[in-house]
């Protein structure tokens, strides 16, 4: 049913062969691949990892059909072979073994033996006909600075829904243009945009699952300084120092995210970021259920007045600001505001209210590399 997956040949164990691998090396590779394993499956094969010994390297593969990870360990082996073992169990055994060499071998009773100093385990291995793994991606290749890309993912993903079933709201939109790259996230109530001026030979736009791309972002931070990826029609491949990550793309058309940002602004405020964070966090204390966390913000001359009123109490804060334009009043989700201002770089931030007062725009003072649009709850 899935044309984007290709099957491995039937698993065959390294029968009558012994392999001596260092715990630190094999655990490091397992720690990467285990991120592709899920417990939310009824397919036994997806709870396993494939370990393949080649003459010059070991390949370890895992997949949940959405994300597939391959890790490589350069080591010479006298024998070649493949085996599929329960991923979580194998990972935990290796993790808890003491440092040093680990000996692996199988016997004719279809058991995998794991020996390390005074410890010995026997594990059954799976005899599935096929091991599903993403096939090679064909498409355009792009290169980005690792730190820039990871920071963009972290910021823009803060507004993506973790609960929606709509692809446009549970996905992170990546738009690669000739002169820049933009990452956009939205849950229907707010929008985050991060962008960097980068010259690209090709243009491309894709939608990726936010949970998976956040896991990949953590992996990339430990990788080489330049992120190389290949974008195909239905999937994307990240090339690692000693491995590969394949991720299925989401289908569907993304929202028209640019339109709200074109609205004429009637009020603009420059405010100290830490002063605003501290004030809003104190307001958040009165929302123990974290449900009714609306706060009222009033701009009067050069003063920002913040109020909240919940079942357990009332709070008020005042902050001196630099205001341009009209006085204004708006209501905003407290958590959404905190998510936005904590992802703004610099000591100050800019807060804008549009002519129609439907949204509040938060951005950096010096540039518009990071922008957050949040719905005005008074409208």
N, C-alpha and C positions, 0 to 999 in steps of 0.2 A: 504493500500500500504506500510505501514511502520511497519514492525514486531517488531521494537524496542520501539514502543509506546504502552501503555496499557491505556484503557479508564476507567475513573471513572464512577460510576453509575450515572444515571440521577440526575441532581442537584435538591435538595429539600431545600427550604428555612427554616430558623428557625421561622416558622409561630407561632404567639402567644407567642413567647419567647423573653425575653429581656436579653441583654448581656451588662455588665458594664466593660469596659476595659480602662486601662490607656493610654492616648494618646502617651506618650513617648515610652511605650512598643510596641504598635501596629505599630507605625511609624518606629521604628527601624527594625522591621521585614519586613515591606513593602519596606523599602529602599533597602533591599537586594533582594527581589523577583522582584522588578521593573526592575532590570538589565536584566531580561530574556524576557522582553516585547519589541516587535518591532512594529513600525508603518508601516513597509513595508510588509503588508499582506492584503489579501482580505478576510481572514477568520475571522469573528467576534469573534469566540471563542478564537483566539490567542491574541485578544486585552483585554481579561479578565483575572482575577485571581480567583482561587477557594479558598474560605475561609471555613474551616471546623472546627466546634466547637465539641470537644470531651469532655468527662467527666473531664479529667485531663489536657488538653492542647488544643491549637488552632494550626491548620496547615494552612499555606498560600502557595499556589502553583502557579507558572507561567511558561510558556514555549513559545518558538518560534519554536519548533520542533528540533532545533539544540542544544540549551541549556535549561535545565529545573532546576529550583531552588525551593527547599522546605525549609521553615523557620518554626521553632517551638517556641511557646510561652507557657511556663508552667503556667497554670491558671485553677482553678476549674470552671466548668460550670454546672448549674442546668439542662440545656437542651442541646441536641446535634442536629446537622444539618449542611447542606452545602448550599452555595450560590455562584454564579458566578457574579461578577460585573466588570464593565469597569475599567481596571487597572489604567490607567493614571488619569482618573477623580477621582476615589476613593483615589488614592495616594495624589493628589493635595489638595483635601478637608481635608484629615487628616493632611497634612503638614501645612495647613494654619489655622487650628483650634488652639485656645489657649490651654495651658497646662491644664491638669486635666483629669477627667473621661469622657469617651464618651459612650453614650448609643446607642446600636444598636438593632433594632427589625424590623420585617417585618409584613405586614398586608395581608389580603386576596386579595387585589388588586395587589399583586405582586410588591410591592414597599419596598425598604429598607430605613428605617428611621435612620438618624444619628443625635443625639442630644448632644450638648455640651454647657453648660451655656446658653447664649442667641442665639445660632446658631442652626438651624435645617435644614436638607437636606432630600430630598426624591429622591432616585435613582431607576430606573428600573433595574432589574437583568435579566441575560440571562437564557433562558430555553432550552439550548442545551441538546441534548440527551447524549453527551459524552464530557468529558474534557480530552484532550490528555496529557499524562505525561509519562516521561521515566520510564520504568520498572526497577526493581532491577537488578543491575549489578552482574554477576557471573564471577569471575576470580581471578587473583593473587592480594594479598594485599601488598602494599609497604608503607614505612614510611620514610619521609625526613625532615631534619631541615627546618623550614619555611623560615628563612631569606636567607639561601643558595639557596633554590629552587626559591624563588621570584627574587633574584638578577640574577640568571641564566636565568630565563624567560625574564627579562627586557633587559639584554644584548644581548642575541641571537636573540630575536624578532626584534631588530633594523634593521636587514638585510632582513627580510621577506617582500615580495611584498604585498601591500594592494590592488593592481589592477589586478593581474594575475588571470586567470580562471583555471590555472593548479594547481592541489592540491599540488604538490611538491614545488611550489613556493609561495603559499598562506598559507602553513602550517608550523608549528614548529615541527621539528623532535626530538623525545625524545628516546634516546637509553640507556637502562638500562643493564649494564653488571655486571658480578660477582664482579668486583673490582672498578667500577666507574659508574657514570651517565653522559651522554653527551646530551646537547641540541644544535641543529644545525638549523640555519636559512639561507635562500638564496633567492635572487630575480633573479638569473641568471648572475648577474654582480659582485656579492660579496658573501662571505660566512662568517658567524660568528659561532664560536664554543665556548661553555663554558663547562667545565668539573670539576668534583669533585671526589676525591677518596673516594668512599663509598662502603662498602661490602654489596652485595645483594644476597639473597638466590636464587632468580629467575632472568632470563634474559628476556627482553621484549623490543620491539621497536614499537613506535606508531607515528602517524602524527595527530596533533591537529590544528584546525583553529586558526590563530594567533589573530584575533580580540577577539574571545571568551576567549582564554587563558590569554590575557592581562587583560580583565575584571575580570577574576577569580583571577589573581595575586593580583589585588587591594583588593579583598575581603579577600584573605588569609593573607594579612599583618595585618589585624585586628583580626585574629583568633589565635588559640592555637599555641604553639611554634613548635609542631610536626605536619606536614601535613600527613594525612593518606588518601591513595587513593586505589581504586580497579580498575584494568584494565581488561576489558572484551574484547571480540572479536571485537565489533563494537562501544563500548562506554567506558567512564571512569567516575568513581564516586569519588567525593571529600567529605570526611566526615568532617562536621563543628561542632563547639561546640553545636549549637542548630539548625542544619539544614543539608541539603545535596545539592550538585550540580552535575548534570548529564550532560555530554558533549559527543556529537556524534563525533566519530573519522573520519578523512578523509581516503579515500581509495587510493590505488596506491603505487608504489615503489618509494622510495626516491632516490635522485641523489647519485652518488659515490663521496661523499664529501671528502674522505680521500686522494685520489690520488694527488691533487695539493700540499698537505702539505708534501708529501714525496720527493718533488723536492729538489735537492741540491742547496744550497744558494751560490751566488757569492759575495754579498755585505751585510754587516750587520752594522747597525747604532744604537747607544744608544743616546737618545735625551731627553731633559727636556720636560715633557708633557705640562706644562702650556705655555712654550715658543712657542711650536708648535701650540697649540690651539689658542693663541692670534694672531699669524702670519696668520694662515689659516682663522680665522674669519675676519681679516682685508681684506684679499683677497676676501672673500665672499661678501663684500660690493659692489664690482664691478659687481656683478651678480644679479641685481634687479629682473630680470625675473626668476631667479633660474633655468634657463634651460642650458645655455652655461656656466657652472661653472667649466670648466677644468682648472687646474693649472699645471704648469711645475715645476718639482723639479730636481735640479742638485746637485749631490754629487761630490765635488772636494776637495780632501784631507780631512781636518776636518771641512769643511764648507758645509752647506746645503743652496743652493740658490733657492728661490721660486719666481716664476713669474706668472702673469696672464695678459691677454690682451683682453679686451672686447670692445664693441661699445662705452662704456662711459668712458673708461680710461685704464690706465696701472698701475701696482703695482709690487714692488719688495721687498723681505725680505731676510735677511741672518741670519742664526743661527749656532752657533758653536756646533759641534757634535763630538762624539767619533766613528770614522769609522774603520771598519775592512774589508779588501777585496778591490775590484776594485772600481774606480770612476764609476759613473753611472748617467743616466738621464732617467726620466720617467714622464709620464703625468697621472693625477689621477682626479677623480671626487671630487670636493671640499667638497660637502655635505657628500659623502660617507666616506671621510677621517675624517671629524669632528665626524660623528656618531661613528666611530671606536675608535678614541683616547679618546673621552669623556667616553667611557665604559671600559677603561683600568685603573686598580687600580695602585696606587703608584705614586711617583713624576717623574719617568722616564719611558720611554717605549722603546721597541726594534723594529726597522724597518728593514725588510729583503727583498732582491730582489733575485728571483730564477735564476738559470742558464739560463733558456730559456726566462727570463724577461717578462713572460706573466702576472704575478701577483706581487703585493706588499703585504707582510705579516707583520702585526702589532700585537705585543703581549707584555705581561708583561716581565720585565727584569728578575725577579727571577724564574718564572715558566711559564708554557704554559696553565694555567687554562682558560685564555681568549685569543682567537686568531681571527683575522679578516683578510680575504683575499680579496683584491680589484683588479679588472682588470686594467692592464696597458693600458691606452688609446693610447700609442704610437705604440702598436703592432697591 
